[in-house]
Amino acid sequence: MHFQRFILLFSFTMMSSLTAYDLLDPNGSINIIWDIMSWKPDGYLATVRISNLQMYRQIRSPGWTIGWTWANKEVIWSMVGAQAIDRGDCSNFKTNIPHSCETSPAIVDLLPGSVPQNQQLPNCCKGGVLGSWGQRDKAATVSWFQVSVGHSGTSRKTVKVPKGFYLLGPGAGYACSSAVVVPPSVFLSADGRRKTRAMSELGFTLSHVNYKKHWRVKISITNFNYWLNYSHWNLVVQHPNLNNVTLVYNFTYKLLPYHSTSDTGVFYGVKEGNELLMEAGNVQSEMIFGKDEKEFTLDQGWVFPRKVYFNGDECLMPPPNSYPFLPKSPNPIHPSLFAAALLLILLAFCSFWCNSKIESQKTQRKGPQLLR
């Protein structure tokens, strides 16, 4: 009998509204243009263009996620060049099931090579990665996708503008301006001899700004067993903020339905991605939580899980009184200023061993026996 050792590292990033202006790049922004290209019997076909106009900030892997809330009961019939993360509840449709029935869909770019070339849009399918405007390759700063919208208006007068646009990516978040109707885009044919215009167009700008409505967590699972791979692994985490998860990168996440407090979720690897945890390997994810200002605190390790299970085995967590306290002062330090120093201390406590006893199997090996 031997012990398997894992390190699960949880770190967090504060997102607060301290600054909305970059002195080094005062005009930097991300522009999103929503062109209605044609009208359908119950909606329209739109081309969405995301342009990174920041001089030095890139959007790195795992790429951008864009989302919004429909004004009415719109659905997405189909998409080209991107996909909705969740189909949502489409039980009202017996045939011709929509691509997504979510009232607030979250959209991600397709991975390179995931679809044939003849089924792609220009500048699509880059895994959500956007280069900075200051680089030479301007095509790398733009991403396109197409969306067919149903149960919507079918003219400029009846179509409703989606609301609550947001864009997420690695690093700090982005604050969106309100969507406004702008002059339609002009498109040139492949030979450059014919111009066509969109039927209608919405435009809005996203400025790089840390905001106080969310906070970010990173999870890293490292397998220190040099003799065993873990396929179809799972991770169960209990934390009071798991009932308000905005986005999960790289892992599949589900809230456990049988827990009365809705604070326990289970994470799985992505199929054909990271569902296999190799020996001496690791898998990583990042989560973005909605922040309740009344509950969120850096005191006594509140940001870290209460319980953690790996493949059903409970991991040893530090007791609450072992985490540091916030300083008691008549002029308390703002959490965002205290976060950097406290994070270094908390990381010393949040690295812990998951010691799960697994019965070893005796195997015959050719050649000399390797020593552990």
C-alpha positions as CSV (number, residue, x, y, z in Angstrom):
1,M,0.0,0.0,0.0
2,H,1.3,3.4,-0.9
3,F,0.1,7.1,-0.8
4,Q,-0.7,9.2,-3.9
5,R,0.3,12.8,-3.5
6,F,-1.3,15.8,-5.1
7,I,-1.1,19.5,-4.8
8,L,-4.2,21.6,-5.5
9,L,-3.2,25.2,-5.6
10,F,-6.0,27.8,-5.3
11,S,-5.1,31.4,-5.9
12,F,-7.3,34.4,-6.4
13,T,-7.2,37.8,-8.2
14,M,-9.0,40.9,-6.9
15,M,-11.0,42.8,-9.5
16,S,-11.8,46.3,-8.2
17,S,-12.9,49.5,-9.9
18,L,-9.8,51.5,-9.0
19,T,-8.7,52.6,-12.5
20,A,-10.4,52.9,-15.8
21,Y,-7.7,54.8,-17.7
22,D,-4.4,53.6,-19.0
23,L,-1.8,56.4,-19.3
24,L,0.3,54.3,-21.5
25,D,-2.5,53.5,-23.9
26,P,-5.2,56.2,-23.4
27,N,-7.1,55.2,-26.6
28,G,-6.8,51.5,-26.1
29,S,-10.1,49.5,-26.3
30,I,-11.8,46.5,-27.7
31,N,-14.5,47.3,-30.3
32,I,-17.3,44.9,-31.1
33,I,-19.4,45.5,-34.2
34,W,-22.7,43.6,-34.7
35,D,-23.7,43.7,-38.4
36,I,-27.2,42.5,-39.4
37,M,-26.5,41.0,-42.8
38,S,-30.0,39.7,-43.7
39,W,-33.5,39.2,-42.4
40,K,-35.0,35.8,-41.7
41,P,-38.6,34.8,-41.3
42,D,-38.4,35.0,-37.5
43,G,-35.2,37.0,-37.0
44,Y,-31.9,37.8,-38.7
45,L,-28.4,36.8,-39.6
46,A,-25.6,38.8,-38.0
47,T,-21.8,39.0,-38.3
48,V,-20.0,39.9,-35.1
49,R,-16.5,41.4,-35.3
50,I,-14.2,41.8,-32.3
51,S,-11.2,44.1,-32.8
52,N,-8.4,44.5,-30.2
53,L,-7.3,48.2,-30.5
54,Q,-5.0,48.0,-27.5
55,M,-1.4,48.9,-28.3
56,Y,0.3,46.3,-26.1
57,R,-2.4,44.2,-24.4
58,Q,-3.1,40.8,-25.9
59,I,-5.9,38.4,-25.2
60,R,-4.0,35.1,-24.6
61,S,-5.1,31.5,-24.3
62,P,-7.7,30.3,-23.3
63,G,-9.0,33.3,-25.2
64,W,-12.0,35.6,-25.1
65,T,-15.6,34.9,-24.0
66,I,-18.3,37.3,-25.0
67,G,-21.8,37.4,-23.6
68,W,-25.0,39.4,-23.4
69,T,-28.6,39.1,-22.3
70,W,-31.4,39.0,-24.9
71,A,-34.0,41.7,-24.8
72,N,-36.9,39.3,-25.3
73,K,-37.0,35.5,-25.8
74,E,-34.6,35.3,-28.7
75,V,-32.7,32.0,-29.5
76,I,-29.6,31.2,-31.5
77,W,-30.5,28.9,-34.4
78,S,-27.0,28.4,-35.6
79,M,-23.4,29.8,-35.4
80,V,-20.4,29.8,-37.7
81,G,-16.9,30.5,-36.3
82,A,-17.9,30.3,-32.7
83,Q,-20.2,28.4,-30.3
84,A,-22.3,28.9,-27.2
85,I,-21.0,27.3,-24.1
86,D,-24.4,26.1,-23.0
87,R,-27.4,25.1,-25.1
88,G,-29.8,25.9,-22.2
89,D,-33.4,24.7,-21.9
90,C,-34.7,24.0,-25.4
91,S,-37.5,21.7,-24.2
92,N,-40.2,23.8,-25.9
93,F,-38.7,22.8,-29.3
94,K,-39.8,19.4,-30.6
95,T,-37.9,19.6,-33.9
96,N,-35.3,21.9,-35.3
97,I,-33.5,22.4,-32.0
98,P,-31.7,25.7,-31.7
99,H,-28.0,26.0,-31.1
100,S,-28.7,27.8,-27.8
101,C,-31.9,28.8,-25.9
102,E,-30.0,30.6,-23.1
103,T,-31.4,34.0,-22.2
104,S,-27.8,35.1,-21.4
105,P,-25.6,33.1,-23.8
106,A,-21.8,33.0,-23.4
107,I,-19.9,32.6,-26.7
108,V,-16.3,31.3,-27.2
109,D,-14.2,31.1,-30.3
110,L,-13.6,27.7,-32.0
111,L,-10.2,26.1,-31.8
112,P,-7.8,26.1,-34.8
113,G,-8.4,23.2,-37.1
114,S,-11.7,22.3,-35.4
115,V,-13.8,22.9,-38.6
116,P,-12.9,22.6,-42.3
117,Q,-11.6,25.6,-44.1
118,N,-14.6,26.0,-46.3
119,Q,-16.9,26.3,-43.2
120,Q,-14.9,29.1,-41.6
121,L,-15.2,32.9,-41.6
122,P,-12.2,35.1,-42.2
123,N,-10.2,35.6,-38.9
124,C,-12.3,33.0,-37.0
125,C,-11.3,29.9,-35.1
126,K,-8.2,31.1,-33.3
127,G,-9.1,29.8,-29.9
128,G,-10.1,33.3,-28.8
129,V,-6.5,34.6,-29.0
130,L,-6.1,38.2,-30.2
131,G,-2.9,40.0,-30.8
132,S,-2.3,43.7,-29.8
133,W,-2.8,46.5,-32.3
134,G,0.8,47.6,-32.0
135,Q,1.9,44.3,-33.6
136,R,2.6,44.1,-37.4
137,D,0.0,41.4,-38.1
138,K,-3.3,43.3,-38.0
139,A,-5.3,40.2,-38.9
140,A,-4.2,38.7,-35.6
141,T,-6.1,41.5,-33.7
142,V,-9.5,40.7,-35.2
143,S,-11.9,37.8,-34.7
144,W,-15.2,37.1,-36.5
145,F,-18.2,34.9,-36.0
146,Q,-21.7,34.6,-37.5
147,V,-24.9,34.1,-35.5
148,S,-28.5,33.3,-36.8
149,V,-31.0,34.8,-34.3
150,G,-34.6,33.6,-34.1
151,H,-37.8,34.7,-32.2
152,S,-36.6,38.3,-32.8
153,G,-37.7,41.3,-34.7
154,T,-37.4,41.2,-38.5
155,S,-36.8,44.9,-39.3
156,R,-34.9,47.8,-38.0
157,K,-38.0,49.0,-36.1
158,T,-38.8,45.7,-34.4
159,V,-35.4,44.2,-33.6
160,K,-34.4,44.7,-30.0
161,V,-30.8,45.5,-29.0
162,P,-29.2,42.9,-26.7
163,K,-28.1,44.3,-23.4
164,G,-25.5,43.6,-20.7
165,F,-22.6,42.9,-23.0
166,Y,-19.4,41.7,-21.4
167,L,-16.1,40.3,-22.5
168,L,-13.9,38.1,-20.4
169,G,-10.4,36.8,-20.9
170,P,-7.2,36.0,-19.0
171,G,-6.1,38.9,-16.8
172,A,-8.4,41.8,-15.8
173,G,-11.9,42.2,-17.2
174,Y,-13.4,44.7,-19.5
175,A,-16.1,47.3,-18.9
176,C,-18.6,47.8,-21.8
177,S,-20.2,51.0,-23.1
178,S,-23.8,50.9,-24.0
179,A,-24.6,49.5,-27.5
180,V,-25.5,52.1,-30.0
181,V,-26.7,52.0,-33.6
182,V,-23.9,53.0,-35.9
183,P,-23.6,53.3,-39.7
184,P,-23.6,49.8,-41.3
185,S,-20.3,48.3,-42.3
186,V,-19.3,48.1,-46.0
187,F,-18.0,44.8,-47.4
188,L,-16.0,44.3,-50.5
189,S,-16.3,41.3,-52.7
190,A,-13.3,39.0,-53.1
191,D,-12.3,40.7,-56.4
192,G,-12.8,44.2,-54.8
193,R,-15.3,45.3,-57.5
194,R,-18.5,45.2,-55.6
195,K,-19.6,46.8,-52.3
196,T,-22.4,45.5,-50.0
197,R,-23.7,47.1,-46.8
198,A,-25.1,45.5,-43.7
199,M,-28.8,46.0,-43.1
200,S,-28.2,47.5,-39.6
201,E,-25.3,47.7,-37.2
202,L,-24.7,48.0,-33.5
203,G,-21.4,49.1,-32.1
204,F,-19.9,49.3,-28.6
205,T,-16.5,49.7,-27.0
206,L,-14.9,47.7,-24.1
207,S,-12.3,49.5,-22.1
208,H,-9.7,47.7,-20.1
209,V,-10.7,48.2,-16.4
210,N,-10.7,46.2,-13.2
211,Y,-14.2,46.0,-11.8
212,K,-15.5,45.3,-8.4
213,K,-18.3,42.9,-9.3
214,H,-16.2,39.8,-9.8
215,W,-13.2,37.9,-8.4
216,R,-11.0,35.3,-10.0
217,V,-9.7,31.9,-8.8
218,K,-7.0,29.6,-10.3
219,I,-7.0,25.9,-9.6
220,S,-4.0,23.7,-10.4
221,I,-4.0,19.9,-9.8
222,T,-0.6,18.3,-9.9
223,N,0.0,14.5,-9.9
224,F,3.1,13.6,-8.1
225,N,2.6,9.9,-8.7
226,Y,5.2,8.8,-11.3
227,W,3.5,5.4,-11.8
228,L,-0.2,6.2,-12.3
229,N,-2.3,8.2,-14.7
230,Y,-5.8,9.4,-13.7
231,S,-8.4,9.2,-16.4
232,H,-11.9,10.8,-16.0
233,W,-10.8,12.5,-12.8
234,N,-13.1,14.7,-10.8
235,L,-12.8,17.4,-8.1
236,V,-15.5,18.3,-5.6
237,V,-15.1,21.7,-4.0
238,Q,-17.3,23.4,-1.3
239,H,-17.3,27.2,-1.1
240,P,-20.1,29.7,-0.4
241,N,-19.5,31.5,-3.7
242,L,-20.0,28.4,-5.9
243,N,-23.7,29.3,-6.3
244,N,-22.6,32.4,-8.3
245,V,-20.1,31.2,-10.9
246,T,-19.8,33.5,-13.9
247,L,-17.3,31.4,-16.0
248,V,-15.0,28.4,-15.8
249,Y,-12.1,27.9,-18.1
250,N,-10.7,24.5,-19.2
251,F,-12.8,22.4,-16.7
252,T,-16.4,21.3,-17.0
253,Y,-18.3,22.5,-13.9
254,K,-21.6,21.4,-12.4
255,L,-23.3,22.5,-9.2
256,L,-24.3,19.4,-7.1
257,P,-28.1,19.4,-7.1
258,Y,-28.6,17.6,-3.8
259,H,-26.7,20.0,-1.5
260,S,-29.3,22.3,0.2
261,T,-26.9,25.3,0.5
262,S,-25.9,25.2,-3.3
263,D,-22.3,25.8,-2.3
264,T,-20.7,22.5,-3.6
265,G,-19.7,21.9,-7.2
266,V,-17.9,19.2,-9.1
267,F,-15.3,19.7,-11.8
268,Y,-14.3,17.4,-14.6
269,G,-11.7,17.5,-17.3
270,V,-12.7,18.5,-20.8
271,K,-13.2,15.6,-23.2
272,E,-10.3,15.0,-25.5
273,G,-8.6,17.9,-23.6
274,N,-7.5,17.5,-20.0
275,E,-9.7,14.7,-18.7
276,L,-6.5,12.6,-18.4
277,L,-4.2,13.6,-15.6
278,M,-0.8,12.2,-16.5
279,E,1.9,11.0,-14.1
280,A,4.0,14.0,-13.0
281,G,1.6,16.2,-14.9
282,N,-0.9,18.8,-14.0
283,V,-4.2,20.4,-15.1
284,Q,-5.3,23.9,-14.5
285,S,-8.4,26.1,-14.6
286,E,-9.5,29.6,-13.8
287,M,-13.0,30.6,-12.5
288,I,-14.7,34.0,-12.3
289,F,-17.2,34.5,-9.5
290,G,-19.8,37.1,-9.0
291,K,-18.9,39.0,-5.9
292,D,-21.3,39.8,-3.1
293,E,-19.8,42.8,-1.4
294,K,-21.6,41.9,1.9
295,E,-20.0,38.5,2.1
296,F,-16.6,38.8,0.3
297,T,-13.7,39.1,2.6
298,L,-10.0,38.3,2.7
299,D,-10.2,37.5,6.4
300,Q,-9.5,34.0,7.8
301,G,-9.1,32.3,4.4
302,W,-12.7,33.0,3.3
303,V,-11.6,32.9,-0.4
304,F,-10.4,29.3,-0.1
305,P,-12.5,26.1,-0.1
306,R,-14.1,24.6,3.0
307,K,-13.8,21.0,1.7
308,V,-12.1,19.4,-1.3
309,Y,-12.4,15.8,-2.6
310,F,-10.3,14.3,-5.4
311,N,-11.8,11.2,-7.0
312,G,-13.9,10.8,-3.9
313,D,-11.0,11.0,-1.4
314,E,-11.2,14.0,1.0
315,C,-8.2,16.3,1.0
316,L,-6.7,17.7,4.2
317,M,-7.6,21.4,4.6
318,P,-6.1,23.9,7.1
319,P,-8.5,24.8,10.0
320,P,-10.1,28.3,9.7
321,N,-8.0,29.7,12.6
322,S,-4.8,28.9,10.8
323,Y,-5.4,31.6,8.2
324,P,-4.3,35.2,8.8
325,F,-6.6,37.9,10.1
326,L,-7.1,41.3,8.5
327,P,-5.4,44.0,10.6
328,K,-7.7,45.8,13.1
329,S,-7.2,49.5,12.6
330,P,-9.3,52.6,12.7
331,N,-8.2,53.2,9.1
332,P,-8.4,49.8,7.5
333,I,-6.4,48.9,4.5
334,H,-8.4,48.7,1.3
335,P,-8.8,45.0,0.3
336,S,-7.3,45.6,-3.1
337,L,-4.2,47.1,-1.6
338,F,-3.9,44.4,1.0
339,A,-4.5,41.5,-1.5
340,A,-1.1,41.2,-2.9
341,A,0.7,40.9,0.5
342,L,-2.0,38.6,1.9
343,L,-2.0,36.4,-1.2
344,L,1.6,35.4,-0.6
345,I,0.7,34.3,2.9
346,L,-2.5,32.5,1.9
347,L,-0.7,30.5,-0.8
348,A,1.5,29.0,1.9
349,F,-1.6,27.6,3.5
350,C,-3.6,26.7,0.3
351,S,-0.9,24.3,-1.0
352,F,-2.0,21.1,0.6
353,W,-1.6,17.3,0.1
354,C,-4.4,15.1,-1.0
355,N,-3.3,11.8,0.6
356,S,-5.5,9.1,-0.8
357,K,-4.7,5.5,0.0
358,I,-4.8,3.4,-3.2
359,E,-4.1,-0.3,-3.2
360,S,-1.0,-0.9,-5.4
361,Q,-1.1,-3.7,-7.9
362,K,1.9,-6.0,-8.2
363,T,3.0,-5.9,-11.8
364,Q,5.7,-7.8,-13.5
365,R,8.3,-5.6,-15.3
366,K,10.8,-6.7,-17.8
367,G,14.4,-5.8,-16.9
368,P,15.6,-4.6,-13.5
369,Q,13.0,-3.3,-11.0
370,L,12.9,0.5,-10.8
371,L,13.5,1.9,-7.4
372,R,11.1,4.5,-5.9
